[in-house]
Amino acid sequence: MRLPDHPFSHKPPPAAEPDGPACPLCGRPMVPGASLNEHHLIPRTYGGRETVTMHRICHAKIHAVLTEQQLRDHYHGIDALRGHPDIAAFIRWVRRKPPEFIDGHATDRRRHKR
């Protein structure tokens, strides 16, 4: 005899369908709208034209951690960005958040200057 499923059973939830393409930095689904930004792999001030779409929070974290010169010289690819220790720690943290998560604390350096 099979017992009925209890509402508090420890069965894992069903796997969710991705909402859209994955963010190249964190891998979470990207939800169309205001939570997305275009990131220039090489900053425009250094002639960069190639862009990738990513979550606004991921884009803000890149610019909060790295200068434009560092982006130009060492971190002009997604794999290189993921390899930076601060970015890697951020990715581990943000992967637990929903795709539309926006955190006001992930601002870039320019807002802190007065």
Beta strands, then each sheet from edge to edge (+ up, - down):
strand 1: 36-40
strand 2: 51-55
sheet 1: 1+ 2-
end
